[in-house]
Amino acid sequence: PAPPCTLVIFGAAGDLTKRLLMPALYNLAGAGLLDPGFQILGVDHNESSDEALRRDLTQTMESFTKDRSGEFHPDHIDDETWGFVCARIRFQKGDFEDPESYAALKERLTGNVVFYLAVSARFFGAVVEGLGKAGLLKESGDAFRRVVIEKPFGSDLASAKALNARILKQGDERQFYRIDHFLGKETVQSILAVRFANTMLEPVWRRAFVDHVEITAAETIGVEARGRFYEATGALRDMVPNHLFQILAMIGMEPPKSLDAEDIRDAKAALIAAVRPADPGEAARGQYAAGTVRGKAAAGYREEADVAKDSRVETYAALKLTIENERWSGVPFYLRTGKRLGTRLTEVAIRFKPTTLPLFHADGVGPAPGNVMRLMIDPEQGIRTGFTVKRPGPRMLLGQAETHFAYGEAFKEAPSVGYETLLYDCMTGDATLFQRADAIEGGWAAVEPLLEAWKSGEPESYPAGSEGPPSAAHLVERDGRAWLRLD
Ligand code: BG6
């Protein structure tokens, strides 16, 4: 198990606590990874009590057995396992901006503490300052004090820098765990193994063999109940400098010196630092209009709750990035993400160059396109690799085939909600899967020209249920390429 500690959750009544943290703690308890000395202290500005919070959280846990829409849907909740977690939950009312809340916390807390900021981003700075000023981030003896910060971390380069500076006044970089939940995904973590533990891949994972790379995070959902958040955020800020850049860094980084957190984070930061600032002329910006998604009518973005009728916020972003280093110079990385598309699909496609041998160029034999290797991140989890082979028959005719591996079939381990590893790592002090200040700032720096350019003009409209705006297709077609189809 992880060392005994108290997990203080700011925003204990919120959605993140219910939907992700509690299921993750339940799974950790089930796996025997929580120490008997583990405690949870929920802090929220609403009135509640130990009993009421336990009752609420028990109800939500039970609702997951009926709700099949989220990541966590067990057949039943094991009473003993949930009892272990539930019995450790306490509540404290607290205003995140009131020093007295922190003084009260100080009275209750000793030893190892992980402070989890499951609160709106506007409180990140204030909570860390509250903790620091109350002396709650001082580590004495072996006891650790760590702070987990959710995204979005800043809303552009300047605000991310300011937030980093503000929190780093209160504690040391190694005490801060900036979460990017994509790094909690097994399929994202596995990229490191796929790339560096397979002799047949590492030699070809470079510009001599790779024509381009596509990174896609397509969603069928709209903004749901998050109109207010999304109006201030948009697809670019919501997904690109954080989630997609974390994938980009895993795909592009050099082999780290070791599996130590700092070596891995150095390798990722070096890759992100080599990304050239995005060019607004090589990007696409879209917003969904009414349409049909999987047979169901869907409203346009401007009709959603808490969204302005003339909103210019993008719900789709595509961009071309270049990386100036020995491995990737000249290889474009195309990134795209959007809501209300026809398919839910998060994947990386490595598009290899076609063979240069003239052997198969004769009429009717080919074509022999470049191989495509697709690292399927969500919801399908696995790898699809395309091959050119000979079609069975008397003549040499080429055909396309695909091999497919699925994590769920190859391994029997229970699927996780993604936050188990992140929480466990934080309790054990492994920062590998968390973002360091330099990587966050590097992500913002790379998209800064788009943030600037997109302050004016209109996003291009695309019907809900489609593949996105036409300009996203043009972005790659101009280079003589085409996105993999979203189906
Ligand atoms: C979140 C974004 O960080 O990631 C959401 O705020 C998005 O808008 C979500 O839907 C996607 O995550 P996942 O794990 O569902 O692919």
Residues whose N, C-alpha, C, O or C-beta is under 5 A from the ligand:
A	BS01	BG6	D238
